[in-house]
Amino acid sequence: MTADLRLDEQALEEWVVAQRWFGSKAREVVHLGVLDVVPLRLEPRLLASVMVESRFAPGTHEVYQVPVAYRPVEEGWSAGAIAEADGMTIYDALSDPEEGQALLELMRANARLESEDAVSEFHWVEGTRDPGPSAVVRPMGAEQSNSSLVFDEALALKLYRRVEAGINPELELLRFLTERGFESVPALAGWYEYTGRLMEATLGVMQEFLPGARDGWELALDELSSDPEEFLGRVRALGEVTGRLHSALGSDASNPSFAPEEPSAESLGLLTATVDEEIERIFLELPEDEAVEPIAGRGEEVREQLRLLTHVGSAGKVIRTHGDYHLGQTMLAERGWVVIDFEGEPARPLPERRRKRSPLRDVAGMMRSFAYAASASEILRGVQPPEDWEQRAREEFLEAYLDGADPSLLPASRHGVEQLLSVFELEKAVYELRYELNNRPDWVRIPVAGILRLLEVPAR
C-alpha cells in the first residue's frame, strides 16, 4: 500500500507546537519532521497515520502521532487545517467525523496496513457492540494530552498523541481487567498499534463510553456545596471498588506482567532517597511567603520523619497499579464507581509507568485528592466544607479499601499499612508543593497542610 504524501515540515512544525497536546511548549524545538507514514486509506481521500519527531537540545526527542486526511481546497475545509499542497487541504483527520468512522471500520475489520518501513495493526474485541457504518461521531471535548472520539455515545476511541516505544499501560491493564470481567472499568473494545523502523508502540484504544456518568472530582465539589454527607457515603463505595481493583490486578500469579512480587530491598530505599533529595532541594528554595511559613525551616524535621516512616518491616507486595489515582480518574455511572485513565503519570517515561508498585501508592493519591477537594470547594466555589470532612473521607475510604483489598498485597499490620501510606502521601505532598509554588501560588496551602499532617504521624 503506497501513497504520495507531501507535507511541508515548516507548516507541520508550526501547527504541531500550537496544539494543546504538544507537551514541550517551553522547550526549544531544534527540528520537527516526519519520521514515518502509514497510509490507512487511499480512496476516496487519502488517510494516513504520520509519526512526527520533535527534536530538542541536547539530543532529546519526542514522537507524536498526527492522523492526516486530504480534501480539495475548493471544498473550503478549514477544521484542523495543517497546510495546503497541490490544490489539497491537509488536515488533522480527527477533526472530520467521516475519518473517525474510517478508523472505527479499520478496527472492526482487524485491518493490517503496511508501508515500505512500517505496519499499523487494528484489533477488535470479540463481543463488543458494533455501532455500524452509520455511527454518529463526535469529539469528546477539550483534552490536554490525547484526543478522543465518541461513537453513538457507546464507544470512545482515545488516540495517544505522544507516542512512546512499548505497550501503553492503559491497553495492558484494560485488556487484563476486561478479560476477567471486572466491571468497574470501561470495557476494552479494541486498539491499534504501530511497528516502524525505530519503535513498536500503542497508538490508540477503543473502550466503552459511559453516557451520563459524572466526573468524580466535579461530583465531589458539587456535593460539598450541597450535601457533604452524601458524598461521604459515596466515598465508602469508592474505597471498596479500589480494593477490588487492586485485588484483581494482583490475582494472576502465572502472568509475569501482573504477578505480585516481593518488593526489592532497594525499592523503598530508592524511593526514600529520591523524596529526601526533593525535600532538601525544595526547602532550600522556599520563598518568604505567609503560605509556607508553617513549614519554613523544617526541612530536616520532614526528612527525619520520612526516615522514621520507612521502618515499616513487611511492605506487602508490589503489583500493577493505576499509577495516577485521584478523584478526577473516577466516574460515577449507573453501575457505580468506574475507574478510568490507566496511562499512569504522563510526565513519567513509559517503562516507569509500567513498573509494579505498592497498591498503597494509589491509595495515597486518593487521600491527597480528598485534601484538594476540601480546599478547592472553598477556593473555587466559595463553600467552606465541614471541618472534619477530609478526615472522615479518609477514614471511610481506607476502611472500605481494606475490606475490599486482598490482605496479602499489603503490610501485615494496620500500623504498617498506615506508616507506608504516610510515606507515599509525603512523596505526593512534596511534589504538590513544588508544582503549586511554580503554577498556582494560591493553592500552596494545600500541600503545606498535608506536610504538617504528616509531621504529626506517629512513627516507630
TORKOL-4160 file (C-alpha; in steps of 0.2 Angstrom, whole numbers, padded with zeros to 4 digits, m for minus):
460
<pt num="1" X="0000" Y="0000" Z="0000"/>
<pt num="2" X="0008" Y="0016" Z="m0005"/>
<pt num="3" X="0004" Y="0035" Z="m0006"/>
<pt num="4" X="0011" Y="0051" Z="m0012"/>
<pt num="5" X="0011" Y="0061" Z="0004"/>
<pt num="6" X="0019" Y="0079" Z="0003"/>
<pt num="7" X="0019" Y="0088" Z="0019"/>
<pt num="8" X="0028" Y="0105" Z="0022"/>
<pt num="9" X="0038" Y="0102" Z="0038"/>
<pt num="10" X="0038" Y="0121" Z="0042"/>
<pt num="11" X="0019" Y="0121" Z="0042"/>
<pt num="12" X="0019" Y="0105" Z="0051"/>
<pt num="13" X="0030" Y="0111" Z="0065"/>
<pt num="14" X="0020" Y="0127" Z="0067"/>
<pt num="15" X="0004" Y="0118" Z="0068"/>
<pt num="16" X="0010" Y="0104" Z="0080"/>
<pt num="17" X="0018" Y="0116" Z="0093"/>
<pt num="18" X="0002" Y="0126" Z="0094"/>
<pt num="19" X="m0008" Y="0111" Z="0099"/>
<pt num="20" X="m0014" Y="0108" Z="0117"/>
<pt num="21" X="m0007" Y="0090" Z="0117"/>
<pt num="22" X="0011" Y="0096" Z="0112"/>
<pt num="23" X="0019" Y="0093" Z="0129"/>
<pt num="24" X="0035" Y="0103" Z="0127"/>
<pt num="25" X="0030" Y="0121" Z="0123"/>
<pt num="26" X="0043" Y="0128" Z="0135"/>
<pt num="27" X="0057" Y="0119" Z="0126"/>
<pt num="28" X="0066" Y="0125" Z="0110"/>
<pt num="29" X="0062" Y="0114" Z="0095"/>
<pt num="30" X="0078" Y="0111" Z="0085"/>
<pt num="31" X="0069" Y="0101" Z="0071"/>
<pt num="32" X="0052" Y="0094" Z="0068"/>
<pt num="33" X="0049" Y="0082" Z="0054"/>
<pt num="34" X="0041" Y="0067" Z="0048"/>
<pt num="35" X="0048" Y="0051" Z="0055"/>
<pt num="36" X="0036" Y="0038" Z="0047"/>
<pt num="37" X="0020" Y="0037" Z="0037"/>
<pt num="38" X="0007" Y="0023" Z="0036"/>
<pt num="39" X="m0007" Y="0025" Z="0024"/>
<pt num="40" X="m0023" Y="0019" Z="0031"/>
<pt num="41" X="m0034" Y="0023" Z="0016"/>
<pt num="42" X="m0031" Y="0029" Z="m0002"/>
<pt num="43" X="m0049" Y="0031" Z="m0009"/>
<pt num="44" X="m0059" Y="0042" Z="m0009"/>
<pt num="45" X="m0047" Y="0053" Z="0001"/>
<pt num="46" X="m0030" Y="0049" Z="0007"/>
<pt num="47" X="m0030" Y="0045" Z="0026"/>
<pt num="48" X="m0013" Y="0042" Z="0034"/>
<pt num="49" X="m0005" Y="0040" Z="0051"/>
<pt num="50" X="0010" Y="0051" Z="0052"/>
<pt num="51" X="0023" Y="0049" Z="0065"/>
<pt num="52" X="0031" Y="0066" Z="0069"/>
<pt num="53" X="0048" Y="0068" Z="0078"/>
<pt num="54" X="0052" Y="0084" Z="0088"/>
<pt num="55" X="0070" Y="0086" Z="0092"/>
<pt num="56" X="0076" Y="0097" Z="0106"/>
<pt num="57" X="0093" Y="0101" Z="0113"/>
<pt num="58" X="0104" Y="0092" Z="0119"/>
<pt num="59" X="0099" Y="0077" Z="0109"/>
<pt num="60" X="0082" Y="0073" Z="0116"/>
<pt num="61" X="0067" Y="0070" Z="0106"/>
<pt num="62" X="0048" Y="0066" Z="0107"/>
<pt num="63" X="0037" Y="0057" Z="0094"/>
<pt num="64" X="0019" Y="0062" Z="0091"/>
<pt num="65" X="0005" Y="0054" Z="0081"/>
<pt num="66" X="m0004" Y="0065" Z="0068"/>
<pt num="67" X="m0018" Y="0056" Z="0058"/>
<pt num="68" X="m0020" Y="0067" Z="0042"/>
<pt num="69" X="m0033" Y="0067" Z="0028"/>
<pt num="70" X="m0034" Y="0077" Z="0012"/>
<pt num="71" X="m0048" Y="0087" Z="0004"/>
<pt num="72" X="m0048" Y="0098" Z="m0012"/>
<pt num="73" X="m0045" Y="0116" Z="m0007"/>
<pt num="74" X="m0061" Y="0121" Z="m0016"/>
<pt num="75" X="m0072" Y="0112" Z="m0003"/>
<pt num="76" X="m0066" Y="0125" Z="0009"/>
<pt num="77" X="m0062" Y="0113" Z="0023"/>
<pt num="78" X="m0053" Y="0123" Z="0037"/>
<pt num="79" X="m0056" Y="0112" Z="0053"/>
<pt num="80" X="m0039" Y="0106" Z="0059"/>
<pt num="81" X="m0030" Y="0113" Z="0044"/>
<pt num="82" X="m0012" Y="0110" Z="0044"/>
<pt num="83" X="m0006" Y="0116" Z="0026"/>
<pt num="84" X="m0011" Y="0117" Z="0008"/>
<pt num="85" X="m0002" Y="0107" Z="m0006"/>
<pt num="86" X="m0006" Y="0104" Z="m0024"/>
<pt num="87" X="m0023" Y="0110" Z="m0023"/>
<pt num="88" X="m0027" Y="0100" Z="m0007"/>
<pt num="89" X="m0030" Y="0105" Z="0011"/>
<pt num="90" X="m0020" Y="0093" Z="0023"/>
<pt num="91" X="m0029" Y="0092" Z="0040"/>
<pt num="92" X="m0030" Y="0083" Z="0056"/>
<pt num="93" X="m0041" Y="0068" Z="0052"/>
<pt num="94" X="m0049" Y="0069" Z="0070"/>
<pt num="95" X="m0057" Y="0085" Z="0065"/>
<pt num="96" X="m0068" Y="0076" Z="0052"/>
<pt num="97" X="m0082" Y="0063" Z="0058"/>
<pt num="98" X="m0080" Y="0054" Z="0042"/>
<pt num="99" X="m0062" Y="0050" Z="0045"/>
<pt num="100" X="m0066" Y="0045" Z="0063"/>
<pt num="101" X="m0079" Y="0032" Z="0055"/>
<pt num="102" X="m0064" Y="0026" Z="0044"/>
<pt num="103" X="m0054" Y="0022" Z="0060"/>
<pt num="104" X="m0068" Y="0013" Z="0068"/>
<pt num="105" X="m0071" Y="0002" Z="0052"/>
<pt num="106" X="m0052" Y="m0002" Z="0051"/>
<pt num="107" X="m0053" Y="m0008" Z="0069"/>
<pt num="108" X="m0069" Y="m0018" Z="0066"/>
<pt num="109" X="m0060" Y="m0026" Z="0051"/>
<pt num="110" X="m0045" Y="m0031" Z="0061"/>
<pt num="111" X="m0035" Y="m0022" Z="0047"/>
<pt num="112" X="m0016" Y="m0024" Z="0045"/>
<pt num="113" X="m0009" Y="m0010" Z="0034"/>
<pt num="114" X="0009" Y="m0009" Z="0028"/>
<pt num="115" X="0020" Y="0004" Z="0020"/>
<pt num="116" X="0038" Y="0002" Z="0015"/>
<pt num="117" X="0045" Y="0003" Z="0033"/>
<pt num="118" X="0030" Y="0002" Z="0045"/>
<pt num="119" X="0015" Y="m0008" Z="0049"/>
<pt num="120" X="m0001" Y="m0002" Z="0058"/>
<pt num="121" X="m0012" Y="m0016" Z="0065"/>
<pt num="122" X="m0030" Y="m0014" Z="0071"/>
<pt num="123" X="m0039" Y="m0026" Z="0084"/>
<pt num="124" X="m0057" Y="m0028" Z="0088"/>
<pt num="125" X="m0063" Y="m0036" Z="0105"/>
<pt num="126" X="m0075" Y="m0050" Z="0101"/>
<pt num="127" X="m0092" Y="m0047" Z="0108"/>
<pt num="128" X="m0091" Y="m0028" Z="0108"/>
<pt num="129" X="m0107" Y="m0020" Z="0102"/>
<pt num="130" X="m0104" Y="m0014" Z="0084"/>
<pt num="131" X="m0111" Y="0004" Z="0081"/>
<pt num="132" X="m0111" Y="0000" Z="0062"/>
<pt num="133" X="m0106" Y="0011" Z="0047"/>
<pt num="134" X="m0119" Y="0025" Z="0052"/>
<pt num="135" X="m0112" Y="0029" Z="0069"/>
<pt num="136" X="m0114" Y="0047" Z="0075"/>
<pt num="137" X="m0096" Y="0053" Z="0078"/>
<pt num="138" X="m0091" Y="0067" Z="0089"/>
<pt num="139" X="m0075" Y="0074" Z="0098"/>
<pt num="140" X="m0076" Y="0071" Z="0116"/>
<pt num="141" X="m0070" Y="0089" Z="0120"/>
<pt num="142" X="m0055" Y="0098" Z="0127"/>
<pt num="143" X="m0041" Y="0086" Z="0132"/>
<pt num="144" X="m0024" Y="0090" Z="0137"/>
<pt num="145" X="m0013" Y="0076" Z="0131"/>
<pt num="146" X="m0023" Y="0065" Z="0120"/>
<pt num="147" X="m0038" Y="0066" Z="0108"/>
<pt num="148" X="m0054" Y="0056" Z="0109"/>
<pt num="149" X="m0069" Y="0052" Z="0098"/>
<pt num="150" X="m0086" Y="0046" Z="0104"/>
<pt num="151" X="m0096" Y="0034" Z="0093"/>
<pt num="152" X="m0115" Y="0033" Z="0095"/>
<pt num="153" X="m0112" Y="0038" Z="0114"/>
<pt num="154" X="m0107" Y="0019" Z="0116"/>
<pt num="155" X="m0089" Y="0018" Z="0112"/>
<pt num="156" X="m0074" Y="0030" Z="0114"/>
<pt num="157" X="m0058" Y="0030" Z="0104"/>
<pt num="158" X="m0043" Y="0038" Z="0113"/>
<pt num="159" X="m0029" Y="0042" Z="0101"/>
<pt num="160" X="m0012" Y="0044" Z="0110"/>
<pt num="161" X="m0004" Y="0060" Z="0103"/>
<pt num="162" X="0013" Y="0057" Z="0111"/>
<pt num="163" X="0020" Y="0040" Z="0106"/>
<pt num="164" X="0032" Y="0030" Z="0116"/>
<pt num="165" X="0040" Y="0013" Z="0112"/>
<pt num="166" X="0031" Y="m0001" Z="0121"/>
<pt num="167" X="0014" Y="m0006" Z="0125"/>
<pt num="168" X="0004" Y="0008" Z="0134"/>
<pt num="169" X="m0001" Y="0003" Z="0152"/>
<pt num="170" X="m0019" Y="0008" Z="0148"/>
<pt num="171" X="m0021" Y="m0005" Z="0135"/>
<pt num="172" X="m0012" Y="m0018" Z="0146"/>
<pt num="173" X="m0022" Y="m0015" Z="0161"/>
<pt num="174" X="m0039" Y="m0013" Z="0152"/>
<pt num="175" X="m0036" Y="m0029" Z="0142"/>
<pt num="176" X="m0032" Y="m0039" Z="0158"/>
<pt num="177" X="m0047" Y="m0032" Z="0168"/>
<pt num="178" X="m0059" Y="m0034" Z="0154"/>
<pt num="179" X="m0054" Y="m0052" Z="0151"/>
<pt num="180" X="m0058" Y="m0055" Z="0169"/>
<pt num="181" X="m0075" Y="m0047" Z="0169"/>
<pt num="182" X="m0070" Y="m0033" Z="0181"/>
<pt num="183" X="m0085" Y="m0021" Z="0179"/>
<pt num="184" X="m0078" Y="m0006" Z="0187"/>
<pt num="185" X="m0068" Y="0000" Z="0172"/>
<pt num="186" X="m0074" Y="0004" Z="0154"/>
<pt num="187" X="m0073" Y="m0012" Z="0145"/>
<pt num="188" X="m0059" Y="m0013" Z="0131"/>
<pt num="189" X="m0067" Y="m0014" Z="0114"/>
<pt num="190" X="m0051" Y="m0013" Z="0103"/>
<pt num="191" X="m0035" Y="m0005" Z="0100"/>
<pt num="192" X="m0022" Y="m0001" Z="0086"/>
<pt num="193" X="m0003" Y="m0002" Z="0086"/>
<pt num="194" X="0012" Y="0003" Z="0076"/>
<pt num="195" X="0028" Y="m0006" Z="0071"/>
<pt num="196" X="0041" Y="0005" Z="0062"/>
<pt num="197" X="0059" Y="0007" Z="0060"/>
<pt num="198" X="0063" Y="0014" Z="0077"/>
<pt num="199" X="0049" Y="0008" Z="0088"/>
<pt num="200" X="0034" Y="m0003" Z="0092"/>
<pt num="201" X="0020" Y="0007" Z="0101"/>
<pt num="202" X="0002" Y="0008" Z="0105"/>
<pt num="203" X="m0007" Y="0022" Z="0095"/>
<pt num="204" X="m0025" Y="0021" Z="0102"/>
<pt num="205" X="m0038" Y="0011" Z="0112"/>
<pt num="206" X="m0057" Y="0009" Z="0110"/>
<pt num="207" X="m0066" Y="0007" Z="0126"/>
<pt num="208" X="m0084" Y="0008" Z="0132"/>
<pt num="209" X="m0091" Y="0025" Z="0134"/>
<pt num="210" X="m0102" Y="0029" Z="0149"/>
<pt num="211" X="m0115" Y="0042" Z="0144"/>
<pt num="212" X="m0122" Y="0052" Z="0159"/>
<pt num="213" X="m0108" Y="0046" Z="0171"/>
<pt num="214" X="m0102" Y="0060" Z="0182"/>
<pt num="215" X="m0084" Y="0065" Z="0185"/>
<pt num="216" X="m0078" Y="0061" Z="0202"/>
<pt num="217" X="m0069" Y="0077" Z="0205"/>
<pt num="218" X="m0084" Y="0088" Z="0199"/>
<pt num="219" X="m0096" Y="0077" Z="0209"/>
<pt num="220" X="m0086" Y="0080" Z="0225"/>
<pt num="221" X="m0086" Y="0099" Z="0223"/>
<pt num="222" X="m0105" Y="0099" Z="0219"/>
<pt num="223" X="m0109" Y="0089" Z="0234"/>
<pt num="224" X="m0098" Y="0098" Z="0245"/>
<pt num="225" X="m0108" Y="0113" Z="0241"/>
<pt num="226" X="m0125" Y="0104" Z="0243"/>
<pt num="227" X="m0124" Y="0089" Z="0253"/>
<pt num="228" X="m0106" Y="0084" Z="0260"/>
<pt num="229" X="m0113" Y="0069" Z="0270"/>
<pt num="230" X="m0120" Y="0062" Z="0254"/>
<pt num="231" X="m0103" Y="0062" Z="0246"/>
<pt num="232" X="m0095" Y="0054" Z="0261"/>
<pt num="233" X="m0107" Y="0039" Z="0259"/>
<pt num="234" X="m0101" Y="0038" Z="0241"/>
<pt num="235" X="m0083" Y="0038" Z="0247"/>
<pt num="236" X="m0085" Y="0021" Z="0256"/>
<pt num="237" X="m0091" Y="0013" Z="0239"/>
<pt num="238" X="m0076" Y="0021" Z="0230"/>
<pt num="239" X="m0064" Y="0013" Z="0243"/>
<pt num="240" X="m0072" Y="m0004" Z="0241"/>
<pt num="241" X="m0070" Y="m0003" Z="0222"/>
<pt num="242" X="m0052" Y="0002" Z="0224"/>
<pt num="243" X="m0049" Y="m0013" Z="0235"/>
<pt num="244" X="m0057" Y="m0024" Z="0222"/>
<pt num="245" X="m0047" Y="m0016" Z="0208"/>
<pt num="246" X="m0030" Y="m0020" Z="0217"/>
<pt num="247" X="m0036" Y="m0037" Z="0221"/>
<pt num="248" X="m0040" Y="m0040" Z="0203"/>
<pt num="249" X="m0023" Y="m0033" Z="0197"/>
<pt num="250" X="m0014" Y="m0044" Z="0209"/>
<pt num="251" X="m0024" Y="m0060" Z="0205"/>
<pt num="252" X="m0014" Y="m0069" Z="0192"/>
<pt num="253" X="0002" Y="m0076" Z="0198"/>
<pt num="254" X="0005" Y="m0085" Z="0181"/>
<pt num="255" X="0006" Y="m0069" Z="0171"/>
<pt num="256" X="0024" Y="m0061" Z="0173"/>
<pt num="257" X="0017" Y="m0044" Z="0169"/>
<pt num="258" X="0005" Y="m0044" Z="0183"/>
<pt num="259" X="0011" Y="m0057" Z="0196"/>
<pt num="260" X="0013" Y="m0049" Z="0213"/>
<pt num="261" X="0031" Y="m0048" Z="0219"/>
<pt num="262" X="0040" Y="m0045" Z="0235"/>
<pt num="263" X="0047" Y="m0028" Z="0234"/>
<pt num="264" X="0066" Y="m0027" Z="0232"/>
<pt num="265" X="0076" Y="m0022" Z="0247"/>
<pt num="266" X="0082" Y="m0007" Z="0237"/>
<pt num="267" X="0065" Y="m0001" Z="0231"/>
<pt num="268" X="0059" Y="0008" Z="0247"/>
<pt num="269" X="0077" Y="0014" Z="0250"/>
<pt num="270" X="0077" Y="0022" Z="0232"/>
<pt num="271" X="0060" Y="0030" Z="0235"/>
<pt num="272" X="0066" Y="0037" Z="0251"/>
<pt num="273" X="0082" Y="0044" Z="0244"/>
<pt num="274" X="0073" Y="0052" Z="0229"/>
<pt num="275" X="0060" Y="0060" Z="0241"/>
<pt num="276" X="0074" Y="0065" Z="0253"/>
<pt num="277" X="0083" Y="0074" Z="0239"/>
<pt num="278" X="0067" Y="0083" Z="0234"/>
<pt num="279" X="0063" Y="0088" Z="0252"/>
<pt num="280" X="0081" Y="0095" Z="0254"/>
<pt num="281" X="0080" Y="0105" Z="0237"/>
<pt num="282" X="0063" Y="0112" Z="0239"/>
<pt num="283" X="0065" Y="0118" Z="0257"/>
<pt num="284" X="0081" Y="0127" Z="0252"/>
<pt num="285" X="0071" Y="0136" Z="0239"/>
<pt num="286" X="0056" Y="0141" Z="0249"/>
<pt num="287" X="0050" Y="0159" Z="0246"/>
<pt num="288" X="0047" Y="0171" Z="0260"/>
<pt num="289" X="0028" Y="0169" Z="0260"/>
<pt num="290" X="0015" Y="0168" Z="0273"/>
<pt num="291" X="0008" Y="0152" Z="0265"/>
<pt num="292" X="0023" Y="0142" Z="0268"/>
<pt num="293" X="0028" Y="0149" Z="0285"/>
<pt num="294" X="0021" Y="0134" Z="0295"/>
<pt num="295" X="0034" Y="0123" Z="0287"/>
<pt num="296" X="0048" Y="0136" Z="0284"/>
<pt num="297" X="0065" Y="0130" Z="0291"/>
<pt num="298" X="0058" Y="0112" Z="0295"/>
<pt num="299" X="0066" Y="0103" Z="0281"/>
<pt num="300" X="0077" Y="0092" Z="0292"/>
<pt num="301" X="0062" Y="0088" Z="0303"/>
<pt num="302" X="0052" Y="0082" Z="0287"/>
<pt num="303" X="0067" Y="0072" Z="0281"/>
<pt num="304" X="0069" Y="0064" Z="0299"/>
<pt num="305" X="0050" Y="0060" Z="0299"/>
<pt num="306" X="0052" Y="0051" Z="0282"/>
<pt num="307" X="0067" Y="0041" Z="0288"/>
<pt num="308" X="0056" Y="0035" Z="0303"/>
<pt num="309" X="0041" Y="0031" Z="0292"/>
<pt num="310" X="0051" Y="0020" Z="0281"/>
<pt num="311" X="0055" Y="0007" Z="0295"/>
<pt num="312" X="0039" Y="m0002" Z="0291"/>
<pt num="313" X="0045" Y="m0020" Z="0292"/>
<pt num="314" X="0034" Y="m0030" Z="0279"/>
<pt num="315" X="0029" Y="m0019" Z="0265"/>
<pt num="316" X="0017" Y="m0031" Z="0257"/>
<pt num="317" X="0018" Y="m0034" Z="0238"/>
<pt num="318" X="0021" Y="m0024" Z="0223"/>
<pt num="319" X="0008" Y="m0026" Z="0209"/>
<pt num="320" X="0002" Y="m0016" Z="0193"/>
<pt num="321" X="m0007" Y="m0001" Z="0199"/>
<pt num="322" X="m0017" Y="0013" Z="0192"/>
<pt num="323" X="m0002" Y="0025" Z="0194"/>
<pt num="324" X="m0011" Y="0042" Z="0194"/>
<pt num="325" X="m0025" Y="0039" Z="0205"/>
<pt num="326" X="m0037" Y="0053" Z="0211"/>
<pt num="327" X="m0055" Y="0059" Z="0210"/>
<pt num="328" X="m0053" Y="0065" Z="0193"/>
<pt num="329" X="m0049" Y="0047" Z="0187"/>
<pt num="330" X="m0066" Y="0041" Z="0193"/>
<pt num="331" X="m0083" Y="0042" Z="0186"/>
<pt num="332" X="m0100" Y="0038" Z="0195"/>
<pt num="333" X="m0110" Y="0028" Z="0182"/>
<pt num="334" X="m0127" Y="0019" Z="0184"/>
<pt num="335" X="m0117" Y="0003" Z="0189"/>
<pt num="336" X="m0107" Y="0013" Z="0202"/>
<pt num="337" X="m0090" Y="0019" Z="0203"/>
<pt num="338" X="m0079" Y="0016" Z="0187"/>
<pt num="339" X="m0060" Y="0019" Z="0187"/>
<pt num="340" X="m0053" Y="0027" Z="0171"/>
<pt num="341" X="m0037" Y="0033" Z="0163"/>
<pt num="342" X="m0024" Y="0020" Z="0166"/>
<pt num="343" X="m0010" Y="0028" Z="0157"/>
<pt num="344" X="m0001" Y="0032" Z="0173"/>
<pt num="345" X="0008" Y="0049" Z="0177"/>
<pt num="346" X="0010" Y="0057" Z="0159"/>
<pt num="347" X="0027" Y="0065" Z="0164"/>
<pt num="348" X="0035" Y="0049" Z="0168"/>
<pt num="349" X="0043" Y="0038" Z="0154"/>
<pt num="350" X="0033" Y="0023" Z="0149"/>
<pt num="351" X="0044" Y="0009" Z="0157"/>
<pt num="352" X="0042" Y="0018" Z="0174"/>
<pt num="353" X="0023" Y="0019" Z="0172"/>
<pt num="354" X="0023" Y="0000" Z="0169"/>
<pt num="355" X="0033" Y="m0003" Z="0185"/>
<pt num="356" X="0025" Y="m0013" Z="0199"/>
<pt num="357" X="0022" Y="m0003" Z="0214"/>
<pt num="358" X="0014" Y="m0004" Z="0231"/>
<pt num="359" X="m0005" Y="m0003" Z="0229"/>
<pt num="360" X="m0004" Y="0010" Z="0244"/>
<pt num="361" X="0003" Y="0022" Z="0232"/>
<pt num="362" X="m0014" Y="0023" Z="0223"/>
<pt num="363" X="m0022" Y="0025" Z="0240"/>
<pt num="364" X="m0011" Y="0039" Z="0244"/>
<pt num="365" X="m0016" Y="0048" Z="0228"/>
<pt num="366" X="m0034" Y="0047" Z="0233"/>
<pt num="367" X="m0031" Y="0053" Z="0251"/>
<pt num="368" X="m0022" Y="0069" Z="0243"/>
<pt num="369" X="m0037" Y="0071" Z="0232"/>
<pt num="370" X="m0048" Y="0072" Z="0247"/>
<pt num="371" X="m0037" Y="0086" Z="0254"/>
<pt num="372" X="m0038" Y="0095" Z="0237"/>
<pt num="373" X="m0057" Y="0093" Z="0236"/>
<pt num="374" X="m0059" Y="0101" Z="0253"/>
<pt num="375" X="m0049" Y="0116" Z="0249"/>
<pt num="376" X="m0055" Y="0118" Z="0231"/>
<pt num="377" X="m0073" Y="0119" Z="0237"/>
<pt num="378" X="m0068" Y="0135" Z="0246"/>
<pt num="379" X="m0056" Y="0142" Z="0233"/>
<pt num="380" X="m0067" Y="0138" Z="0218"/>
<pt num="381" X="m0085" Y="0138" Z="0225"/>
<pt num="382" X="m0083" Y="0149" Z="0240"/>
<pt num="383" X="m0090" Y="0135" Z="0251"/>
<pt num="384" X="m0082" Y="0130" Z="0267"/>
<pt num="385" X="m0083" Y="0111" Z="0270"/>
<pt num="386" X="m0087" Y="0104" Z="0287"/>
<pt num="387" X="m0071" Y="0105" Z="0297"/>
<pt num="388" X="m0069" Y="0086" Z="0299"/>
<pt num="389" X="m0074" Y="0082" Z="0281"/>
<pt num="390" X="m0057" Y="0077" Z="0274"/>
<pt num="391" X="m0053" Y="0066" Z="0290"/>
<pt num="392" X="m0070" Y="0057" Z="0288"/>
<pt num="393" X="m0067" Y="0055" Z="0269"/>
<pt num="394" X="m0050" Y="0047" Z="0273"/>
<pt num="395" X="m0057" Y="0036" Z="0286"/>
<pt num="396" X="m0072" Y="0030" Z="0276"/>
<pt num="397" X="m0061" Y="0027" Z="0261"/>
<pt num="398" X="m0047" Y="0017" Z="0270"/>
<pt num="399" X="m0059" Y="0006" Z="0280"/>
<pt num="400" X="m0069" Y="0001" Z="0264"/>
<pt num="401" X="m0052" Y="m0001" Z="0255"/>
<pt num="402" X="m0045" Y="m0013" Z="0267"/>
<pt num="403" X="m0062" Y="m0023" Z="0267"/>
<pt num="404" X="m0060" Y="m0025" Z="0248"/>
<pt num="405" X="m0042" Y="m0027" Z="0245"/>
<pt num="406" X="m0033" Y="m0044" Z="0246"/>
<pt num="407" X="m0023" Y="m0043" Z="0263"/>
<pt num="408" X="m0008" Y="m0052" Z="0256"/>
<pt num="409" X="m0004" Y="m0037" Z="0245"/>
<pt num="410" X="m0002" Y="m0026" Z="0260"/>
<pt num="411" X="0009" Y="m0024" Z="0275"/>
<pt num="412" X="0004" Y="m0037" Z="0289"/>
<pt num="413" X="m0002" Y="m0025" Z="0302"/>
<pt num="414" X="m0014" Y="m0010" Z="0302"/>
<pt num="415" X="0001" Y="0001" Z="0309"/>
<pt num="416" X="0012" Y="m0005" Z="0294"/>
<pt num="417" X="m0002" Y="0000" Z="0282"/>
<pt num="418" X="m0004" Y="0017" Z="0289"/>
<pt num="419" X="0015" Y="0020" Z="0290"/>
<pt num="420" X="0019" Y="0015" Z="0272"/>
<pt num="421" X="0004" Y="0025" Z="0266"/>
<pt num="422" X="0011" Y="0041" Z="0275"/>
<pt num="423" X="0027" Y="0038" Z="0265"/>
<pt num="424" X="0018" Y="0039" Z="0249"/>
<pt num="425" X="0007" Y="0054" Z="0255"/>
<pt num="426" X="0023" Y="0063" Z="0259"/>
<pt num="427" X="0030" Y="0059" Z="0242"/>
<pt num="428" X="0015" Y="0067" Z="0234"/>
<pt num="429" X="0013" Y="0082" Z="0245"/>
<pt num="430" X="0031" Y="0087" Z="0242"/>
<pt num="431" X="0028" Y="0085" Z="0223"/>
<pt num="432" X="0012" Y="0096" Z="0225"/>
<pt num="433" X="0022" Y="0109" Z="0235"/>
<pt num="434" X="0034" Y="0112" Z="0220"/>
<pt num="435" X="0020" Y="0111" Z="0207"/>
<pt num="436" X="0009" Y="0124" Z="0217"/>
<pt num="437" X="0024" Y="0136" Z="0220"/>
<pt num="438" X="0028" Y="0136" Z="0202"/>
<pt num="439" X="0010" Y="0136" Z="0195"/>
<pt num="440" X="m0004" Y="0141" Z="0207"/>
<pt num="441" X="0003" Y="0150" Z="0222"/>
<pt num="442" X="m0015" Y="0152" Z="0229"/>
<pt num="443" X="m0016" Y="0133" Z="0231"/>
<pt num="444" X="0001" Y="0131" Z="0241"/>
<pt num="445" X="m0008" Y="0130" Z="0257"/>
<pt num="446" X="m0015" Y="0113" Z="0252"/>
<pt num="447" X="0002" Y="0103" Z="0251"/>
<pt num="448" X="0008" Y="0113" Z="0266"/>
<pt num="449" X="m0006" Y="0107" Z="0276"/>
<pt num="450" X="m0003" Y="0089" Z="0270"/>
<pt num="451" X="0016" Y="0090" Z="0275"/>
<pt num="452" X="0011" Y="0097" Z="0293"/>
<pt num="453" X="m0001" Y="0082" Z="0295"/>
<pt num="454" X="0012" Y="0070" Z="0291"/>
<pt num="455" X="0024" Y="0078" Z="0303"/>
<pt num="456" X="0012" Y="0073" Z="0317"/>
<pt num="457" X="0011" Y="0054" Z="0311"/>
<pt num="458" X="0017" Y="0043" Z="0325"/>
<pt num="459" X="0032" Y="0033" Z="0318"/>
<pt num="460" X="0041" Y="0019" Z="0326"/>
